[in-house]
């Protein structure tokens, strides 16, 4: 009997170990299944010992099994079950670690937004932790401060972080303290928190620590072996985190000091230069140049970036990349290409310059070179979905539809819920004439992104062409919700109701359109037709309204025409008199263009920086929204004149096609 009990106990422990191993491998469901199996086996063991009078069950084993199961419930998001298991351990005192359990319970309450309960658990745990466990006490205090932030109690959070920073300075707590002061609008304390961050010892570049004398071959082999080991990777990660904290804090303080970002950045740079973070000062100069770019001050940005042309390779390539971004924003593609290539010549691994060079060449339609660069980009970052999309677009422009489709599918395998990618695939398949497969991709795109007007438009057109207006109504109504100010979608809804035979719904929709767009003559004409077909008495009322609207538009057109004629007459007199004066002052032998002519020919277009958001980002490449700009942007003046309608009797077409109302 005892041997069987030992076997059952070993089986319980094996289940727990298998659960932990499955969790380490990322298979959370398997880990939970093994944890529940361990609980059932432990209950069977307890029952067997009671039946065979083999003594009391092992309380520590029971607590160990229940704790593992509670942890797995928590990892799977089953918070109620996890809380029940934790409370069982606390109530029965199965384990002597009540403080740790209360921390776990507090974490669950924080995750479920029960902030008051989380705060209570953290404070109870803090009281129960011994003074020897200082690391855990500091972690709990940080959690308490985080709960105060979640509750919007920034003063209490700042007090918690102040005590933590005074006793044990660290980047995370110091940065959170700075954010609290910034949120409360306390500028001086924000600056003080920044200087406190700079007092934390900085880990300098570790290359010197991994170098050996050239003549010592054995030492060099050892250094080469540990160059990318886990410790070195950890040191690099910690260093990058420190740099990110300092630079981000400088951005916040720089934009907050006296309301002038130039003065703010200068103050931050001066503080950094006087600290152990001296090597980050150049990076802050780059950030100052980026701030100039966001203020549309390109001259000062370029002047700041020119100072880095002879700097070390990393800073020089970053400066040249941002200079290229300035030219890109000003649509000077040739200069942008030059700066990006120079940045790559200095630092061949500068991904930002490579990405931006590809986008610049795509603007110039140099797709063969784009494909060569994309192969290099793909080698550097083989899992980057942006590379897949850029390659697909380049192949699509080269009429290689099949390969473009395969690259889009690779991107979609990484981002299965990206509606934009699914729409792109649908468009490619639609070009090949396969409507059924294209419909599936467009419908998936609609499920994942129901506000994409192009997807909605395609689906509505598909159902209308297939003679299913009752199904097209759903998508037309969705388009009307997305673009409520565009009358065409409301007209489409009414037209689909009418074509499906639901004249009552069509009439109500036309009435709604008429109440919101009273000057639309097409809507009034359809109201007249439906009212006449249904024998309603409002026919004469709508006919009178149509006459009034047409008369009003005719009067507006006449006034506009006469006003334009008067304006042209005044302008003509002024121009003729100016020409005469200029002619009398011009030398007889001067055959070159006039100064006024040069000014007119030199007129430039304003830069729309909203379409270049992300161009100046140093950490990330140019945003892919550049790819989505229209291919042909014309500067044609919008036609605002209203053509005069002939006042002929209204003729209705019973076979009007709802698809004609779709935008081109």
Secondary structure, 3 states (H helix, E strand, C coil): CHHHHHHHHHHHHHHHHHHHHHHHCCCHHHHHHHHHHHHHHHHHHHHHHHHHCCCCCCHHHHHHHHHHHHHHHHHCCCHHHHHHHHHHHHHHCCCCCHHHHHHHHHHHHHHCCCHHHHHHHHHHHHHHCCCCCHHHHHHHHHHHHHHHHHCCCHHHHHHHHHHHHHHCCCHHHHHHHHHHHHHHCCHHHHHHHHHHHHCCCCCCCCCHHHCCCCCCHHHHHHHHHCCCCHHHHHHHHHHHHHHHHHHHHHHHHHCCCCCCHHHHHHHHHHHHHCCCCHHHHHHHHHHHHHHHHHCCCHHHHHHHHHCCCCCCHHHHHHHHHHHHHHHHHCCCHHHHHHHHHHHHHHCCCCHHHHHHHHHHHHHCCCHHHHHHHHHHHHHHCCCCHHHHHHHHHHHHHCCCHHHHHHHHHHHHHHCCCCHHHHHHHHHHHHHCCCHHHHHHHHHHHHHHCCCCHHHHHHHHHHHHHCCCHHHHHHHHHHHHHHCCCCHHHHHHHHHHHHHCCCHHHHHHHHHHHHHHCCCCHHHHHHHHHHHHHHCCCCHHHHHHHHHHHHHHHHHHHHHHHHHHHHHHHHHHHHHHHHHHHHHHHCCCCCCCCCHHHHHHHCCCCCCCHHHHCCCCCCCCCCCHHHCCCCCCCCCCCCCCCCCCCCCCCCCCCCCCCHHHHCCC
